[in-house]
Amino acid sequence: MNIIIDFIRRIRVLFIRQLISHKSLFPMPETAFIFAPHPDDEAFGCCGLMQRMMAEGKRVELIIMTGGGKSHSGCCSLSEESLVNERRRLAVKAASIYGLIKERIHFLDFPDGGISKEYLEINRLKTLLNDLLKDNTDVAVFYPHRKGEGWPDHIHTSEIVADLCKEMQTKITQYEYCVWFWFYSCWRIDWKRARILKMNNEEYRYKQQAIDAYILPKAPCGKPWSGVLPDVFVEANRWSRELYFEVR
């Protein structure tokens, strides 16, 4: 049964790629805030975009909501603290590959699997966002696709950020990016809002290296620190293009 399901997933990926191949990219903002639910989501979803912006002299800030401490839940005896420390170290290493300095990475402490606007860490996020918005007028935020991501942490991250944008005095352009979108069977999508970033050879190469920086290093149990990710998921996210959606 899993073989059939994976086959259907691969067909869906190919269909979507063909459907959106003619799409163009949005105008690059001067500043982008990338919101990643866990360390690695930014590499899968936005690595090409971040490289393109930095190459054009624009500002990128990466906000990682959780430490990803549940990635080995039910697997082994590794403590959450050890997992969080290592996954954050890998985030910094991956960022160094595609050119984002450590000072532009902001680690928050929402619980893995429990991102919620009711959690006290929301106050720290509000303060951070207000600080980052100072003296910036052309700002865009990027968060996971709200309908197609499947994972609660991804959906709740998007909802929280979208709500915060409404509270801010500064006008903020919003975009959704795709990570687990490629894996879950979500078909009811507004394709008119779709935008495509076509990576050049260098951007694509560094994206592959950044992904590998996350998924190749092994924990003492022998499995990747990020957990074992489905082959279909990894293959889909290794595409030479990145899919975004305008939020209207």
C-alpha positions as CSV (number, residue, x, y, z in Angstrom):
1,M,0.0,0.0,0.0
2,N,2.8,2.4,0.8
3,I,4.3,1.9,-2.6
4,I,1.0,2.8,-4.2
5,I,0.6,5.9,-2.0
6,D,4.2,7.1,-2.8
7,F,3.6,6.5,-6.5
8,I,0.5,8.8,-6.3
9,R,2.6,11.4,-4.5
10,R,5.2,11.3,-7.1
11,I,2.6,11.7,-9.9
12,R,1.1,14.7,-8.0
13,V,4.5,16.3,-7.7
14,L,5.1,15.9,-11.4
15,F,1.7,17.2,-12.2
16,I,2.1,20.4,-10.1
17,R,5.6,21.1,-11.6
18,Q,4.1,20.9,-15.1
19,L,1.1,23.0,-14.1
20,I,3.2,25.9,-12.7
21,S,6.3,25.8,-14.9
22,H,5.3,29.0,-16.7
23,K,4.9,31.1,-13.5
24,S,7.2,34.0,-12.8
25,L,8.7,35.4,-9.6
26,F,7.4,38.2,-7.4
27,P,9.4,41.5,-7.1
28,M,12.2,41.0,-4.5
29,P,11.6,42.9,-1.3
30,E,14.4,44.9,0.4
31,T,14.0,42.8,3.5
32,A,12.6,39.3,4.1
33,F,11.8,37.5,7.3
34,I,11.8,33.7,6.9
35,F,9.7,31.9,9.5
36,A,10.7,28.2,9.9
37,P,8.8,26.0,12.3
38,H,11.9,23.7,12.7
39,P,15.6,23.8,11.8
40,D,15.7,22.6,8.2
41,D,12.4,24.0,6.9
42,E,14.1,27.1,5.6
43,A,16.6,25.1,3.6
44,F,13.9,22.9,2.0
45,G,11.6,25.8,1.3
46,C,13.5,29.1,0.8
47,C,17.2,28.4,0.3
48,G,17.2,29.7,-3.3
49,L,15.3,32.8,-2.4
50,M,17.6,33.7,0.5
51,Q,20.6,33.3,-1.8
52,R,19.1,35.4,-4.5
53,M,18.2,38.2,-2.1
54,M,21.6,38.3,-0.4
55,A,23.3,38.3,-3.8
56,E,21.3,41.4,-4.6
57,G,22.4,43.1,-1.4
58,K,19.1,42.7,0.4
59,R,18.5,41.7,4.0
60,V,17.4,38.3,5.2
61,E,16.4,37.4,8.7
62,L,15.7,33.8,9.7
63,I,13.4,33.1,12.6
64,I,13.3,29.4,13.7
65,M,10.3,28.8,15.9
66,T,11.3,25.5,17.7
67,G,14.5,23.6,18.4
68,G,13.1,20.5,16.8
69,G,13.5,18.5,20.0
70,K,10.9,15.9,19.1
71,S,12.6,14.6,16.0
72,H,13.7,11.4,17.7
73,S,10.5,10.9,19.7
74,G,9.9,7.1,20.1
75,C,13.3,6.4,18.5
76,C,16.0,6.5,21.2
77,S,17.1,7.9,24.6
78,L,18.6,11.1,23.3
79,S,17.5,14.1,25.4
80,E,15.5,16.9,23.8
81,E,18.2,19.3,25.0
82,S,20.9,17.4,23.0
83,L,18.7,17.3,19.9
84,V,17.9,21.0,20.1
85,N,21.5,22.0,20.6
86,E,22.7,19.8,17.6
87,R,19.9,20.9,15.3
88,R,20.6,24.5,16.0
89,R,24.3,23.9,15.3
90,L,23.3,22.3,12.0
91,A,21.1,25.3,11.2
92,V,24.1,27.6,11.6
93,K,26.3,25.3,9.5
94,A,23.7,25.1,6.7
95,A,23.3,28.9,6.8
96,S,27.1,29.3,6.4
97,I,26.8,27.2,3.2
98,Y,24.3,29.5,1.5
99,G,25.7,32.7,3.0
100,L,23.5,33.7,5.9
101,I,25.5,34.9,8.9
102,K,24.8,33.7,12.4
103,E,23.7,37.1,13.6
104,R,20.7,36.9,11.1
105,I,19.4,33.7,12.7
106,H,16.9,34.0,15.6
107,F,16.1,30.9,17.6
108,L,12.9,30.9,19.5
109,D,11.7,28.3,22.1
110,F,8.3,27.3,21.1
111,P,7.8,23.6,22.0
112,D,8.3,21.2,19.1
113,G,4.8,19.9,18.3
114,G,3.2,22.5,20.3
115,I,3.5,25.9,18.6
116,S,0.6,28.0,19.8
117,K,-0.3,31.7,20.2
118,E,-1.3,30.8,23.8
119,Y,2.4,29.9,24.6
120,L,4.3,32.7,26.4
121,E,7.0,32.6,23.7
122,I,4.6,34.6,21.6
123,N,5.6,37.7,23.5
124,R,9.2,37.2,22.6
125,L,8.3,36.8,19.0
126,K,6.3,40.0,19.0
127,T,9.2,41.9,20.5
128,L,11.6,40.4,18.0
129,L,9.4,41.3,15.0
130,N,8.9,44.9,16.3
131,D,12.7,45.2,16.6
132,L,13.4,43.8,13.2
133,L,10.8,46.1,11.6
134,K,12.5,49.3,12.8
135,D,13.6,51.5,9.9
136,N,12.3,49.0,7.3
137,T,9.6,49.9,4.9
138,D,9.8,47.3,2.1
139,V,9.3,44.1,4.1
140,A,8.0,40.6,3.2
141,V,7.4,37.7,5.4
142,F,7.6,34.0,4.3
143,Y,5.9,31.2,6.2
144,P,4.7,27.7,5.3
145,H,1.6,27.1,3.1
146,R,-1.4,27.2,5.4
147,K,-3.5,24.6,3.6
148,G,-1.0,22.2,2.2
149,E,1.6,21.6,4.9
150,G,-0.2,19.1,7.1
151,W,2.0,19.4,10.2
152,P,0.3,21.4,13.0
153,D,3.5,23.3,13.8
154,H,3.7,24.5,10.2
155,I,0.1,25.5,10.1
156,H,0.2,27.3,13.5
157,T,3.4,29.1,12.5
158,S,1.7,30.5,9.5
159,E,-1.4,31.5,11.4
160,I,0.6,33.2,14.1
161,V,2.7,35.2,11.7
162,A,-0.3,36.2,9.6
163,D,-2.1,37.5,12.7
164,L,0.9,39.4,13.9
165,C,1.3,41.1,10.5
166,K,-2.2,42.5,11.0
167,E,-1.1,44.1,14.3
168,M,2.0,45.8,12.9
169,Q,2.0,49.5,11.9
170,T,4.3,48.7,9.0
171,K,2.8,47.3,5.8
172,I,4.1,43.8,5.3
173,T,3.8,41.7,2.2
174,Q,3.1,38.0,2.9
175,Y,4.1,34.9,1.0
176,E,3.7,31.2,1.6
177,Y,6.4,28.7,0.8
178,C,6.3,25.0,0.4
179,V,7.9,22.2,2.4
180,W,5.5,19.3,3.3
181,F,3.1,20.7,0.7
182,W,4.9,18.4,-1.8
183,F,4.1,15.3,0.4
184,Y,0.5,15.8,1.5
185,S,-2.4,15.3,-0.9
186,C,-3.6,18.9,-1.1
187,W,-5.3,19.7,-4.4
188,R,-7.6,22.6,-3.8
189,I,-5.0,25.4,-4.3
190,D,-5.4,28.9,-5.8
191,W,-2.8,28.5,-8.6
192,K,-3.3,32.1,-9.7
193,R,-1.3,33.1,-6.6
194,A,1.6,30.7,-7.4
195,R,5.0,32.1,-8.1
196,I,8.2,30.3,-9.1
197,L,11.9,31.0,-8.3
198,K,14.2,29.3,-10.9
199,M,17.5,28.8,-9.2
200,N,20.7,29.2,-11.2
201,N,23.4,26.5,-11.0
202,E,25.2,28.0,-8.0
203,E,22.0,28.6,-6.0
204,Y,20.9,25.1,-6.7
205,R,24.2,23.6,-5.7
206,Y,24.3,25.4,-2.4
207,K,20.7,24.4,-1.7
208,Q,21.6,20.8,-2.1
209,Q,24.6,21.2,0.2
210,A,22.5,22.9,2.8
211,I,19.9,20.1,2.7
212,D,22.7,17.6,3.0
213,A,24.1,19.5,6.0
214,Y,20.8,18.7,7.8
215,I,20.0,15.2,6.7
216,L,23.3,13.5,6.4
217,P,24.9,13.9,9.9
218,K,23.8,11.0,12.1
219,A,22.9,11.0,15.8
220,P,24.4,8.3,18.1
221,C,21.4,6.1,17.3
222,G,22.4,6.1,13.6
223,K,19.5,8.1,12.3
224,P,19.7,11.8,11.1
225,W,19.3,14.4,13.7
226,S,16.3,15.8,11.9
227,G,14.7,12.4,11.9
228,V,14.1,10.0,9.0
229,L,12.4,12.0,6.2
230,P,10.4,10.2,3.5
231,D,12.3,9.7,0.2
232,V,9.4,11.3,-1.8
233,F,9.6,14.4,0.4
234,V,13.3,14.9,0.0
235,E,13.2,14.2,-3.7
236,A,10.4,16.7,-4.2
237,N,12.3,19.4,-2.3
238,R,15.4,18.9,-4.3
239,W,13.8,20.5,-7.3
240,S,15.7,23.2,-9.1
241,R,12.8,25.6,-8.5
242,E,11.0,26.9,-5.4
243,L,7.2,27.4,-5.2
244,Y,5.6,30.4,-3.4
245,F,2.1,31.8,-3.1
246,E,1.1,35.4,-2.7
247,V,-1.1,36.0,0.3
248,R,-3.9,38.4,-0.6
